[in-house]
Amino acid sequence: MSYADYKCFQLRFDSGVAFASIDHPPINLLDEVLSAELDRLGRELEADDSIRVVVLQSALPEFFIAHSGLGRVGAAPKKASHTRSFRLTQMIGERFRNMPKVTIAKVEGRARGGGNEIALAADMCFAAIGKAIFGQPEVAVGLVPGGGSTQRLPRLVGRARALEVLVGCDDFTAEMAERYGFINRALPADELTPFVERLAHRIASFPAHTVAHLKAAVDAGAFGSLAEGLLVEAHESDLSVASDVTQARVAEALRVGAETYEGELELEFISRLSPAARK
């Protein structure tokens, strides 16, 4: 594998483990550029028999992946198609979930929206206490998440807690995410990297075909109807994007600080949004 011409990733390979560090300043926005590269990287890693474990991490200290780019909303068709189809972020997540090797998300900064959905799609997720933040802020701008969270979160944390995350539109610390069950462990920041690297190399030392078969067996029990649920999610997300209210809400969010470094650190732009109209 060549792994050539990546602009958004720093790649390191060590004894069967691929360390993919996202490097798309200033906030690792999951825009068209990063999405295309993440899709291509997933395909290459899936086909590379020398890789047994993938660790997805960030080169930016404050952000794992901020969220999906809001510019896509303005460019989307104003009328949703009646034909349901998968979203790119869903397909990226499914590739990392389904590839016959173990995928690990190592989160040390903000993972919100599409960034949280990529972390949820990984086989395992470990996060740094005091640094990692998880959340699904889409509802604040009138969007239904379209990258897998409406289907993955209920399976991981139950319906009520999933709704708290998705509708409450609030940040979750690493400790709370661990308590709720949508990450494996919250670890002290200085222990996170050694722990993940030790685990990754341990898994990579085992027979690759056994790990692949074991993962397939676990997925058969855990995700029996996930594909149908993802189609439902994608369609409902398309309907929200087609709304004039959502289009205006996203445009306002961009005006008041969304997708800027300061605005994304603590999601301060949400407090500047106009109250949503009641119907």
C-alpha positions as CSV (number, residue, x, y, z in Angstrom):
1,M,0.0,0.0,0.0
2,S,1.3,3.5,-0.9
3,Y,-0.9,5.7,1.4
4,A,0.3,8.6,-0.8
5,D,-0.8,12.2,-1.0
6,Y,-2.8,12.5,2.2
7,K,-3.2,16.1,3.3
8,C,-5.3,15.6,6.4
9,F,-3.5,12.7,8.0
10,Q,-0.1,11.8,9.6
11,L,0.4,8.1,9.2
12,R,2.7,5.8,11.2
13,F,2.9,2.0,10.9
14,D,4.4,-0.2,13.6
15,S,4.3,-4.0,13.8
16,G,0.8,-4.4,12.3
17,V,-0.7,-1.3,13.9
18,A,-1.6,1.8,11.8
19,F,-1.7,5.0,13.7
20,A,-3.7,7.6,11.7
21,S,-3.5,11.1,13.2
22,I,-6.1,13.5,11.8
23,D,-4.4,16.8,11.0
24,H,-6.8,19.2,9.4
25,P,-6.5,22.6,11.2
26,P,-7.9,24.5,12.9
27,I,-10.6,22.1,14.2
28,N,-10.5,18.9,12.1
29,L,-13.8,19.8,10.5
30,L,-15.3,16.8,8.8
31,D,-15.7,18.7,5.6
32,E,-15.6,17.4,2.0
33,V,-11.8,17.3,2.1
34,L,-11.4,15.3,5.3
35,S,-14.4,13.1,4.5
36,A,-12.9,12.1,1.2
37,E,-9.6,11.3,2.7
38,L,-11.1,9.4,5.6
39,D,-13.1,7.3,3.1
40,R,-10.0,6.6,1.0
41,L,-7.9,5.8,4.1
42,G,-10.6,3.4,5.3
43,R,-10.6,1.6,2.0
44,E,-6.8,1.3,1.9
45,L,-6.5,0.1,5.5
46,E,-9.3,-2.5,4.9
47,A,-7.4,-3.9,1.9
48,D,-4.0,-3.9,3.6
49,D,-3.3,-7.4,5.0
50,S,-0.2,-6.2,6.9
51,I,-2.4,-4.0,9.1
52,R,-4.2,-5.8,12.0
53,V,-5.2,-2.8,14.2
54,V,-6.1,0.8,13.3
55,V,-5.8,3.6,15.9
56,L,-7.6,6.7,14.8
57,Q,-6.4,9.8,16.8
58,S,-5.8,13.5,16.3
59,A,-2.7,15.7,15.8
60,L,-4.6,18.7,17.2
61,P,-4.7,19.0,21.0
62,E,-8.2,20.5,21.3
63,F,-10.1,18.5,18.6
64,F,-10.6,14.9,17.6
65,I,-13.1,15.8,14.9
66,A,-15.2,18.9,15.5
67,H,-18.3,17.8,13.5
68,S,-19.5,17.6,9.9
69,G,-19.2,20.7,7.9
70,L,-22.3,22.9,7.9
71,G,-21.6,24.1,4.4
72,R,-23.1,20.9,3.1
73,V,-26.5,21.9,4.4
74,G,-26.6,25.0,2.3
75,A,-25.5,23.1,-0.8
76,A,-28.0,20.3,-0.2
77,P,-31.2,19.9,-2.4
78,K,-34.1,21.8,-0.8
79,K,-36.4,18.9,-1.4
80,A,-35.4,15.5,0.0
81,S,-35.5,12.5,-2.3
82,H,-38.1,9.8,-1.6
83,T,-35.4,7.2,-2.2
84,R,-33.5,6.4,0.9
85,S,-29.7,6.1,0.6
86,F,-26.7,5.9,3.0
87,R,-24.7,9.0,4.0
88,L,-21.0,9.1,3.4
89,T,-20.2,9.4,7.1
90,Q,-22.4,6.3,7.8
91,M,-20.5,4.4,5.1
92,I,-17.1,5.5,6.6
93,G,-18.3,4.4,10.0
94,E,-19.5,1.0,8.7
95,R,-16.2,0.4,7.0
96,F,-14.3,0.9,10.2
97,R,-16.8,-1.3,12.0
98,N,-16.9,-4.1,9.5
99,M,-13.3,-4.3,8.3
100,P,-11.7,-7.6,9.5
101,K,-9.3,-5.9,11.9
102,V,-9.7,-4.0,15.1
103,T,-10.3,-0.2,15.0
104,I,-9.7,2.0,18.1
105,A,-10.6,5.6,18.5
106,K,-8.2,7.5,20.9
107,V,-9.9,10.8,21.8
108,E,-8.0,13.6,23.5
109,G,-10.1,16.6,22.4
110,R,-13.6,17.4,21.2
111,A,-15.5,14.8,19.3
112,R,-18.9,16.2,18.4
113,G,-21.5,15.5,15.8
114,G,-19.9,13.6,13.0
115,G,-16.7,13.3,15.0
116,N,-18.5,11.5,17.8
117,E,-20.2,9.3,15.2
118,I,-16.8,8.2,13.8
119,A,-15.7,7.4,17.4
120,L,-18.9,5.5,18.0
121,A,-18.3,3.4,14.9
122,A,-14.9,2.3,16.0
123,D,-14.7,-1.1,17.7
124,M,-13.3,0.5,20.9
125,C,-13.0,4.1,22.1
126,F,-10.7,5.4,24.9
127,A,-10.6,9.0,26.0
128,A,-8.4,11.3,28.1
129,I,-9.9,12.6,31.3
130,G,-9.9,16.4,31.4
131,K,-9.4,16.7,27.6
132,A,-12.0,14.6,25.7
133,I,-15.4,15.9,25.1
134,F,-18.3,14.1,23.3
135,G,-21.6,15.5,22.1
136,Q,-24.2,15.7,19.4
137,P,-25.1,19.3,18.9
138,E,-27.1,18.9,15.6
139,V,-30.5,19.5,17.1
140,A,-29.5,23.1,18.0
141,V,-29.4,24.0,14.3
142,G,-32.4,22.0,13.3
143,L,-30.6,18.9,12.1
144,V,-31.1,15.2,12.7
145,P,-27.7,13.5,13.1
146,G,-26.9,11.6,9.9
147,G,-23.7,9.7,10.6
148,G,-25.0,6.8,12.7
149,S,-25.5,8.1,16.3
150,T,-29.3,7.7,16.3
151,Q,-28.7,3.9,15.8
152,R,-25.4,3.3,17.6
153,L,-26.1,5.2,20.8
154,P,-29.4,3.4,21.8
155,R,-27.6,0.1,21.3
156,L,-24.7,1.2,23.6
157,V,-26.5,3.3,26.3
158,G,-30.2,2.6,26.0
159,R,-33.0,4.7,24.6
160,A,-33.4,7.2,27.4
161,R,-29.7,8.1,27.7
162,A,-29.4,8.2,23.9
163,L,-32.2,10.8,23.8
164,E,-30.5,12.8,26.5
165,V,-27.3,12.9,24.4
166,L,-29.1,13.6,21.1
167,V,-31.9,16.0,22.2
168,G,-30.1,17.5,25.2
169,C,-27.4,18.8,22.9
170,D,-24.9,19.1,25.7
171,D,-21.2,18.1,26.1
172,F,-20.2,14.9,27.9
173,T,-16.9,14.5,29.6
174,A,-14.8,11.4,29.2
175,E,-15.9,10.2,32.7
176,M,-19.6,10.7,31.9
177,A,-19.2,9.0,28.5
178,E,-17.6,6.1,30.3
179,R,-20.3,6.0,32.9
180,Y,-23.0,6.0,30.3
181,G,-21.2,3.3,28.3
182,F,-20.5,4.9,24.9
183,I,-16.8,4.7,25.4
184,N,-14.7,1.9,26.8
185,R,-12.6,3.8,29.4
186,A,-11.7,7.2,30.5
187,L,-8.1,7.4,31.4
188,P,-5.7,10.0,32.8
189,A,-4.3,12.0,29.9
190,D,-0.7,10.8,30.5
191,E,-1.8,7.1,30.6
192,L,-4.0,7.1,27.5
193,T,-1.4,6.8,24.8
194,P,0.7,4.1,26.5
195,F,-2.5,2.1,27.3
196,V,-3.9,2.3,23.7
197,E,-0.6,1.5,22.1
198,R,0.0,-1.5,24.4
199,L,-3.5,-2.8,23.7
200,A,-3.1,-2.3,20.0
201,H,0.2,-4.1,19.8
202,R,-1.2,-6.9,22.0
203,I,-4.2,-7.4,19.6
204,A,-1.9,-7.2,16.6
205,S,0.2,-10.1,18.0
206,F,-2.7,-12.5,17.8
207,P,-3.7,-14.5,14.7
208,A,-5.3,-12.1,12.3
209,H,-7.9,-14.5,11.0
210,T,-9.1,-15.4,14.5
211,V,-9.6,-11.7,15.4
212,A,-11.5,-11.2,12.1
213,H,-13.8,-14.2,12.7
214,L,-14.4,-13.2,16.4
215,K,-15.3,-9.6,15.4
216,A,-17.7,-10.9,12.8
217,A,-19.4,-13.2,15.3
218,V,-19.8,-10.3,17.9
219,D,-21.2,-8.0,15.2
220,A,-23.8,-10.6,14.2
221,G,-25.2,-10.5,17.7
222,A,-24.9,-6.8,18.3
223,F,-26.0,-5.2,15.1
224,G,-28.6,-7.4,13.5
225,S,-30.7,-4.6,12.0
226,L,-28.3,-1.7,12.0
227,A,-28.3,-1.3,8.2
228,E,-32.0,-0.7,8.1
229,G,-31.8,1.7,11.0
230,L,-29.0,3.7,9.2
231,L,-31.3,4.1,6.2
232,V,-34.0,5.4,8.4
233,E,-31.6,7.8,10.0
234,A,-30.2,9.0,6.7
235,H,-33.7,9.7,5.3
236,E,-34.8,11.6,8.4
237,S,-31.6,13.6,8.3
238,D,-32.2,14.5,4.6
239,L,-35.7,15.7,5.5
240,S,-34.3,18.0,8.2
241,V,-31.7,19.4,5.8
242,A,-34.4,20.2,3.3
243,S,-36.2,22.4,5.8
244,D,-36.1,26.2,5.3
245,V,-35.9,26.6,9.1
246,T,-32.8,24.4,9.2
247,Q,-31.2,26.2,6.3
248,A,-31.7,29.5,8.0
249,R,-30.5,28.1,11.3
250,V,-27.3,26.8,9.9
251,A,-26.6,30.1,8.1
252,E,-27.1,31.9,11.4
253,A,-24.8,29.5,13.2
254,L,-22.0,30.2,10.7
255,R,-22.6,33.9,11.2
256,V,-22.3,33.8,15.0
257,G,-19.2,31.6,15.3
258,A,-19.7,28.1,14.2
259,E,-16.7,26.5,12.6
260,T,-14.3,29.0,14.1
261,Y,-11.7,28.0,16.6
262,E,-13.1,30.0,19.5
263,G,-16.7,29.2,18.7
264,E,-16.0,25.5,18.6
265,L,-14.0,25.2,21.8
266,E,-17.0,25.4,24.1
267,L,-19.8,25.7,21.5
268,E,-20.4,29.3,22.6
269,F,-22.1,30.1,19.3
270,I,-25.2,28.0,20.3
271,S,-26.0,30.5,23.1
272,R,-26.0,33.2,20.4
273,L,-28.6,31.5,18.2
274,S,-32.0,33.0,18.0
275,P,-34.7,31.0,19.9
276,A,-36.2,28.5,17.6
277,A,-39.7,29.4,16.4
278,R,-42.5,27.3,17.9
279,K,-45.1,25.8,15.6
